[in-house]
């Protein structure tokens, strides 16, 4: 009975946080974070339509209209013109116009010349749809990428070389291409090299015994709930945040750091205690912690034997 009560309490705390901070039941025109998210969704939909080889003229009219509407709301709220979502939308709308102009197709009924929403002076049309081909990586680069995937290991002891904060910024910068639902990019990473802050944070995590007192760098990966608006998205933060966490660990590996993912399967009391101790906003879901540091010459890692391929890879079949 006690375990059931604890489980219910954990679920109720998750529900309260989702209802309080997510966009569930809220109007985009009055909530800047939600408006940014919906504008990003709309612009991404327009980009996707334009990326198909068989794009048909005047296709995606509804996506275009929705993008223009949200851009107008963005401006009426006085949000910055150089906001990422606004720039992305402007690029996509300008690209939509360009495609039709080059085909000699009039779309003035869809996109009046005087709308001012795709100013060619600021639009970066080339960023709206990227060319990607089989030669994006050389054979050597492919081999290096696969080697990186296969040589990453969870490292729990670190060298003593100092960590350059700018290198940490580059690690995160190199992880920003991580995919997310409708390109909403709700993932966040809270970083510190301060021993006191690291000890404080790790004091609330259960899996760092034996090495937590010697961790030189720490990431806490989170995902904002403000960009999710339906009950079906209640767990999306863990999907997007998990993807971003893997990107961070691979980026750390590429930059010569050792790293160890530290799980955050925490009760709501443990979660609240962490938030009271360090600066994690209440609207963000904690995904995991990642300890990191320079590799020493004699660093060892657990072998972590893997299951055979057939244990993981299964044929997908339709049910009869």
TAUR-V953872 format. One record per pair of residues at least 12 apart in sequence whose ideal C-beta (glycine too) atoms are under 8 Angstrom apart, sorted by the first residue. I is the first residue (numbers start at 0). GAP is how many residues later the second one is. Records with the same first field share a line. If there is no record, write none. Layout:
I = GAP + GAP
This chain:
5 = 261
8 = 258 + 259
9 = 257 + 258
12 = 255 + 258 + 259
13 = 220 + 254
16 = 208 + 265 + 266 + 268
17 = 207 + 210 + 216
19 = 262 + 263
20 = 203 + 204 + 205 + 261 + 262
21 = 203 + 204 + 206 + 207 + 211 + 212
22 = 14 + 203 + 204 + 205 + 206
23 = 204 + 205 + 206 + 207
25 = 203
27 = 42 + 45
28 = 44 + 47 + 48
30 = 195
31 = 45 + 47
32 = 191 + 193 + 194
33 = 192 + 193 + 195
34 = 35 + 38 + 39 + 42 + 44
35 = 38 + 43 + 47 + 48 + 49 + 191
36 = 48 + 147 + 149 + 189 + 190 + 192
37 = 32 + 191
38 = 28 + 31 + 32 + 35 + 46 + 47 + 49 + 50
39 = 44 + 45 + 48 + 49 + 142 + 143 + 144 + 145
40 = 141 + 142 + 143
41 = 21 + 24 + 25 + 28 + 47
42 = 24 + 42 + 45 + 46 + 48 + 49 + 50
43 = 44 + 138 + 139
44 = 15 + 18 + 21 + 22 + 137
45 = 14 + 17 + 18 + 21 + 43 + 46 + 47 + 50
46 = 41 + 45 + 48 + 81 + 82
48 = 14
49 = 42 + 45 + 46 + 49 + 78 + 79
50 = 78
54 = 44
56 = 43 + 46 + 48
57 = 42 + 47 + 49 + 52
59 = 36
60 = 49
63 = 29 + 32 + 46 + 47
64 = 45
66 = 22 + 25 + 26
67 = 25 + 43 + 47 + 49
69 = 19
70 = 15 + 18 + 19 + 22 + 46
71 = 45
73 = 12 + 15
80 = 41
86 = 35 + 37
87 = 39 + 40 + 95
88 = 28
89 = 27 + 28 + 29 + 32 + 33
90 = 32 + 33 + 34 + 36 + 37
91 = 36
92 = 18 + 24 + 25 + 30
93 = 24 + 25 + 26 + 29 + 31 + 34
94 = 28 + 30 + 33 + 34
95 = 15 + 22
96 = 14 + 21
97 = 27
147 = 102 + 105 + 106
148 = 101
150 = 102
151 = 97 + 98 + 101
152 = 105 + 148 + 149 + 151
153 = 105 + 106 + 107 + 147 + 148 + 150
154 = 103 + 104 + 105 + 137 + 138 + 140 + 144 + 146
155 = 54 + 55 + 104 + 135 + 145
156 = 54 + 57 + 101 + 139 + 142 + 143
157 = 56 + 57 + 58 + 100 + 134 + 135 + 136 + 137 + 138 + 141
158 = 134 + 135 + 136 + 137 + 138 + 140
159 = 134 + 136
160 = 133
162 = 30 + 53 + 54 + 94 + 130 + 131
164 = 28
166 = 88
167 = 23 + 25 + 49
169 = 85
170 = 77 + 80 + 81 + 84 + 86
171 = 17 + 19 + 76 + 79
173 = 77 + 80 + 81
174 = 14 + 69 + 72 + 73 + 75 + 76
176 = 70
177 = 62 + 65 + 66 + 69
178 = 64
179 = 60 + 63 + 64
180 = 52 + 55 + 58 + 59
183 = 43 + 56
184 = 55
185 = 37 + 38 + 39 + 40 + 41 + 42 + 51 + 54 + 55
186 = 34 + 35 + 36 + 53 + 54 + 56 + 57 + 100
187 = 33 + 34 + 35 + 36 + 96
188 = 30 + 31 + 32 + 33 + 55 + 59
189 = 29 + 30 + 32 + 88 + 89 + 90
190 = 26 + 27 + 28 + 29
191 = 25 + 26
192 = 23 + 24
194 = 21
196 = 21 + 81
197 = 17 + 18 + 19 + 20
198 = 13 + 14
199 = 77 + 78
200 = 17 + 19 + 73 + 76 + 77 + 88
201 = 13 + 16 + 60 + 87 + 89
202 = 74
203 = 62 + 66 + 69 + 70 + 73
204 = 57 + 58 + 59 + 69 + 84
206 = 55 + 56
207 = 54 + 83
210 = 80
211 = 79
214 = 76 + 77 + 78
215 = 76 + 77 + 78
216 = 40 + 74 + 75 + 76
217 = 71 + 72 + 73 + 74
218 = 29 + 70 + 71 + 73
219 = 58 + 60 + 66 + 68 + 69 + 70
220 = 20 + 23 + 24 + 27 + 65 + 66 + 67 + 68 + 69
221 = 19 + 58 + 59 + 62 + 63 + 64 + 65
222 = 13 + 14 + 15 + 17 + 18 + 21 + 61 + 62 + 64
223 = 13 + 57 + 59 + 60 + 61
224 = 12 + 58 + 59 + 60
225 = 57
236 = 48 + 50
237 = 47 + 49
240 = 44 + 46 + 47
241 = 45 + 46
243 = 43
244 = 16 + 42 + 43 + 45
247 = 42
248 = 12 + 41
251 = 38 + 40
255 = 38 + 39
256 = 35 + 36 + 37 + 38
257 = 34 + 35 + 36 + 37 + 41 + 43
258 = 31 + 32 + 33
259 = 30 + 31 + 32
260 = 27 + 28 + 29
261 = 26 + 27 + 28 + 29
262 = 25
263 = 22 + 23 + 24 + 25
265 = 20
270 = 15
273 = 12
